[in-house]
Amino acid sequence: CFTGQVARYLIGNDAFQEVDIVGITRSITKYGVTVRRREDLGRIIKEAFYIARTGRPGPVLVDLPKDVMGELGSPEYPKTVNIRGYKPNTSVHIGQLKKAIKVLEKAKRPLFLAGGGVNIARAGEIFTQVVEKTQVPVVTTVMGRGAIPTNHPLFVGNLGMHGAYAANMAVSNCDVLFSIGTRFNDRITGKLHAFAPHAKIIHIDIDTASISRNIQVDIPIVADAKEAITKMAEYVTEQSTQKWLDQIQEWKEEHPLTMKDRKLMSPLDIINEINRQFDEAILVTDVGQHQMLVAQYAELNPKKHLVMSGGLGTMGYGLPGAIGAKIGNPDVPVIAISGDGGMQMNIQEMATAVLEELPVILCIFNNEYLGMVRQWQKLFYGKRYSMTNLKAGALSRRTNGEEFPSEYIPDFVKLAESYGAKGIRVMNKDEIAPAFEEAKKNTKAPTIIEFIIDPEEMVYPMIKPGGTLEDMIMDC
């Protein structure tokens, strides 16, 4: 990220529009620096990109004072980068890895846990080979979904707050949990002392700070996920897991991942149509109920990927995330899935998508609520709904007594058209497929498809706040 700063001689004088942006963002960036000399610009930019992309990838910030930007000259980029104190470790300790594999081989109920680090390292293909070679089942975090194809027989499901019943039960009953590229955050662990209570835990992660921070692990391995998994492929052997797989299948059948059949169009109808029509795609979600539903039901494989804000849970991510995905992958269909709340948090970026002629498909699950917040208010706050009903204004009148001009506020179809994009509203199930077919024909501009869904839609399963992975609400 490049930011503008006041001229160097004004820094520290509380000048107009001066802000210590490096200090403000220190807790959410991997590296931040203010350029003090034009001669340093090339070196700093090269170092910034190196830091951003190596080790555990993360955002960096380069702050550019106004007078530095005004100087003439071409930056000189060094051929190599050598930063004192920054030496990311990627190589795996073979002895420690072999020790972990021996523990895995002795397990009766082994389980792989794949986090987002597997996807970041682009290790999905080799990870799938290891899974097939060992016959050990896999659960994933939301960010790790797609590390193994979702239709693979050894894939159990996502674990955590909105994880599949079978996945959460597998973690709670496994005797060895072999985790790769996950930070064990609260959304996947539930109550910490009850997480994987019977298991020896192996943890591979490139970030030393992530190991044993939340969950005490038995065998820590600091390494790049792809390098570690590639080495694993040389040493692992097939294990006798059929009895354990049969137990997992029983859990799948006991509480299959499904939604109630409704007369109204449901999010699952929409996601199923995306699964049917797009063999290759990048799915980008915003944050909310729709995000968890896509994480539960979207079919992913090596040609179909899921991108979302799963760490900070940043509402408004969907549209700009889709723009970035399309610019980086112009020949791949990009579909953003958002809610009517999150979509409005960065709607101004529609101008960018239109001006750059980016044919992204923007699906809005319009339930006229901030759905995830409403779900919490319903389940855990005695149905005391506050600031979540996005249609309240449309049901009232203006102060002069006149009715509002539209049933929907905003009218997303008109909003799309005002930007120069295409807008489609879908009210019924039989309109879903034609809407996507029409959107695919629009190759020079974005298309907003607004799906009017049940305002009372819920996302299950759900773990109670402060509960364990087994404290799942299956329905209400």
N, C-alpha and C positions, 0 to 999 in steps of 0.2 A: 504494500500500500504506500503510495506517495502522497504526502500531505504538504500543503503550503504553510509557510511561516513568515512572520514579519522579518524585516531586514535585520541582519546580525547586530547592528549597533543599537537596535531597539529591544532586543531580547532581554528580558528581566526588568523592563521599565513599565510593565502594565500597559503596553501600547495598544492601540485600537486593533481589535481582533487577535491579539496575542493570546495564545494558550499553550500550556506545557503539554502538548499532545503526546510526546514520548512518555512523560510521567503518568499521564492519565491512562494510557493503554498498556502500561508495563505488565499488568497482571493478566492481560489477554493476548499478548504477543510473545513470540519466541525471541525477538530481537527488535530493538528500536534505537535509532540514532538520528541526530541532527547533523547535517552536512555543514561544516564550518568553512571549508575551503573548496573552491571549484576543482582544484587539483586532486582532491580526494574522492571526487564523485564516482569515477570509474571503479576504483577499488571498493568503495562502499557498496555500490550496486551489485558488483560481482559477489562480494561477501554475503550480501543480503539474500540473493537468490540461492547461494550455496547453503546457507543456514536454513532457509525455508524448505529446501528439498531433501536435505540429508537428515540422518537420525530419525527422530519422530517428527514428521513434517508439521509445519505450523506457520502461522502468519508472521510477517515481519513488517516493520514500518520505517520508511526513510523520510525524514522531515527536511524540507527544502526551503531555506530562507529566501525571501524575495530577491535580495541582491545577488545571491549565488545563482539563482535561475536567470538573472539578467546578464550575467557575464558570458562573453562569447568564447567558444572553444569546443573542441571535441573531446569527450572523456577518453582516457587511456585505461584500458582494461588489462589487468595483470593476467599472465598466462595461467598461473596457479593461485590457489587460495591457501593461506596458512594463518589460521587464527589461533592465537595462544589461548589455551583454556577450553577450546572447543574441538574435541576429538571424538566424534561419535563412533561408538563401537558397533560393528555390524557382524563380525565373525563369531561363529558359534563355538563354544567350548565343547569339543567332541566328548571328553570324558563325562561331563555333566549331562550331555544329551544321551549318551549310552546308558547312564544311570537312570534317566527318566524312562527310556524305552524298556529297560528291565522291569521297572515298577509297572509300566503299562501292560507288559506281557503277562505278569502274574495276576492281573486283575480278573475278577469274575464278572464285574459290571462296569467295564471301562466306558468312558464317554469323552469325546472331543468337544471343546467349546471354542468356536471360532469367532473372534471379534473383528472390529473394523480394520485392525492392523493387517489381517490376511488380505483384505481387498486393497488396502493402500499399497501393500507390497506386490500386488498383482500376482498373488501366489495361489489363486483358486485352482488352476489346472493341476499343479503338483500336489496341492492339498487333497484334491479329490482322488488322485492316484494313491496317496498314503491311506486315505479312508478305505478305499476299495481293497487295498492290499491287506489291511489289518482286519477289515470287517467290523470296525468299531463305529458305533452310531455317532451322529453329530447334532449338537444344538448350536445355535448362533445367537449373538446379540442382534439388535435391530441393525446396527451398523455393519455387522458381519454377514447379514443375509445376502445370499448370492455367492458366498465363498464356495459353496457346493450347490449344484443345480437343485432348485426347490422340489423337483419331481424325482430326485434320487431316492431309492428305497432306504438308504441309510440316513437320510435327513429326517430329523425328528420334528424340528420347528424352532421358532424363536423362544427364548426363555425370558422371564422377567415380568414386569408389571402387567403387560398385556400379552404375555407369552402363551403358547399353546399348553394345554393341560399336560399332555404327554411330555413335553420338554421340561416343564417345571418339576414334574414328578421324577423324571430321569435324573435331573441334577440332585434332587433330594435323596435319591436312593443309590446313586453310583458309588463305587468304592475307589475309583481313580478318576479324577477330572483333569484332563490334559488340555489346558487353556492356552490359546495363542492369540496375541494381539488384542487383549482386552484389559480395561483398567478396573474391572469389578466395581462399577459405580452402583449407586443405590437402586437404580431402576432395574438392575438384573439380579441383585443379591437378596432383596428384601431384608429381613432382620439378619444382621451379620452373623450372630452366633449360631443361627440355625441354617446357614447356607452350606450346602453339600456336607452335612454333618458326619457322614460315614466315609468320606473320601480323603485320600491323599491327593493333594493339589500340586500339579506341575504348572508352571507359568513361564511361557516364553514371551518376552517383550523387549523391544528395542530401547525403551525408556526405563532406566534404572529406577527412577522415582515412582513408577507405577507398580513395582513389584513389592508385595507385602505392605502396601499402603493401606488398603482397605481389608483385604483378606490375607491372613498369614499363610504363606505357601510353604510346601515341603521341599520342593526342588525348584529353585529359581534359575532361569537361563536368560541372560541378556544377549540378544542377538536380533538381527534382521529376520523377520518372519519367513521370507522366501528362502533365505540361505539355510535357516534351521530346518525348514520343512524339506528342502531338497536333500539335505544330509540325512534326515529321517528316512526318506525313501530308500536309501541304501541299506538301512539296518533293520527296518521293521519286518515282521513276518505276520502271516495270517493267524488270527486268534479264534478260539472257540467261543463265539458270542451268541449262538442261536437261542439259547434259553433266555438270555437277557433281551435279545431282539423280540422274542415272543412276548415278554412282559411289556415292553414298550408298545407293541402292537395292541395289546389289551387296553392300555391307557388311551391309545388313539381311538379305539372303538368305544371306550367308555364315555369319553367326552370329545367327539370330533369337532374340529374347528369349523363352525358354520354359523350362519345367521338365520334368524327367523324369516320364514316366507311371509312377505307382506303384499298387500294389494298395491301400496305405493311403491314407486321405484326405490330400490335400496342401493347403497354404495357397492354392495357385492355384485349387483347386476352390471354396474359400470366397469368395475375392475375386471370382471369376467370377460367383458367385451374387449377391453384393452388386451387381455391375455390372448383372446381369439384372433384379433386383427393384427397384432404387432409381434412378429417373430424376433425382430431386432429393434431395440429402442433403448433410450435412456429415460427412466422415470425419475422425476424430481418432485419431491413433496414439500409442502409447507409444514406447519406444525399444528397438531390438533388431532381430532378423532380420525380424520381422513388419513393422516400420516400412519397411525397405528393400523388402520384397516388395510392400507396398501402394504405395509410391512407384513401383515398376516397373510394376505391373499394374492399378492402379485407373484406371478410365475417368473423366476429369474434363471438365467443360464449364462454361459460365456458371452452371448451376444445381447443380453438384456440385463441392464444394470439399474441399480437403485441408488439415488443420491438424495441425502437429506441432512438437515441440521439436527443431529442426534445428541450432541454434547450439551450445547447451550439451549437447544430447543427454541430457535429464533423464529418467531412468527414474522412472516413477510419474506422468508427465504425463497419460496417457491419460484416466483417470477424471475428475479435476478439470477437465481441458480440455473434456471432453464435457459436463460439468455447465454450465460457462460458455457453451459454444456453444448448449446447449438453452435456457438462460435468455434469451440474446440473440436466439434464433431459435426461438420456441416452436412455430411451425407447420411447421418443417422437420425431417424425420427426422435424428437424430444417431446415428451409429454409431461407437463407440470400438473400436479394435482394439489388443489388448494381449497380452503374453506372460504366462505363469504367474508369472514372476519380477517383472516390472514392476507387475503388477496388485496385488501384495501390498504395494507400497511406499506406497500411499495408499488402501488398501482401506477405511479408516475413513470416507472420503468417501461410501461407499455410504449411510451414515445420512443425509447431506444430500440425496442423490438421492431417497431414499425419503420423507423428511419433506416435501420440496418437490414430491413427486408428479411427478417428471421421467421420462418414458418413454424414456430413452436405452437403446439396445441395446449391450451390452458383450460383445464377442467376445474370448474368450481362446484364443489359439493355444497349447495345452498340449502341449509336447514334453518336459516334465519336466526341462528344462535351462535354464540361462541360455544360450540358443542362440548368440548372437553371440560371447560369450566362448568358448564351447566350440568354435566354428568357428575362431577364432584359435588356440586351443590345439591343435587338430587340424592346421591347415595350417602354422603357424609355430613351434610349440613342441614338436614331436616327440610329439604326442598325450599330453603330460603334463597330464592333466585335474586341475584343482584348484578346488574350491569351486563347481562348475558343475552338478553332478548333484543335482537337486532331489527325486529319488526314492530316494536312497540309504537314507534312514531307513525308507521303506516296505518295503524289501527286508530289513531287519534286524529285530531284536526289541527289546522294551523290556529294561531292565536286570533285570527280574524274570522274563524269559523269555517273557512274553506277546507275541503278535503285535499289530501296530498295528491299530486298528479299521477302517481304510479303506485301499483300494488307492491312493487319491490323497490326498496331503497338500499343501495342504488339499483337502477335498472342496468344490469351488466351488459345486456345486448346493446343498449344505446351508448353505454360507456365505451364499449369496444369500437363501435362505429364512429364515435367522436374522435378517437385516436387514429382512425383510418384502418382499423382491423376489422375482422369479420366476427359477428356475434350470433350465437345460436342458443335458443332456450329449449331445453328438453323437459317435458312434463311427464311422459309415460315411457314404460319399458321398451315399447316397440319403436320408439324414436331414437334409441341410443345408437344402434348400429348405423343408421343413415347419417346421424350427426358426425360420427367419426369418418365415414366415407366422404362426406362433404368437406370436412376439415382437411383431409389429406390432399384434396384437389387444390387447396389454397397454398400455393408454393412460394408466394412472394410477400406474405404478411402473416402475422400471428392470427390465430382463431381462438376466441373464448367460447367454450361450451358451458353454459350454465345448467346444471342439473338440479331440479327442484326435488329435494328428498324429504323424508319424514323428519319433522322438527324434533321428534322424541327419540331419534336413533341413538343407540348406545353401543359401546365397544366392549365386548367380553371375549375371553376372561379378563378379570381385573383383580390384582392383589390389593387387599385392604392396606391403607397407610399403616406402617409399622408392623405389618404382618410378615409371615414367612412365605416362601414359594408355594407352600401347600394351602395357604389361606386365600384361596381363589374364589371370587364371586363369579359364578358361571352364568347367572341371569338374575333378573328381579321382576 
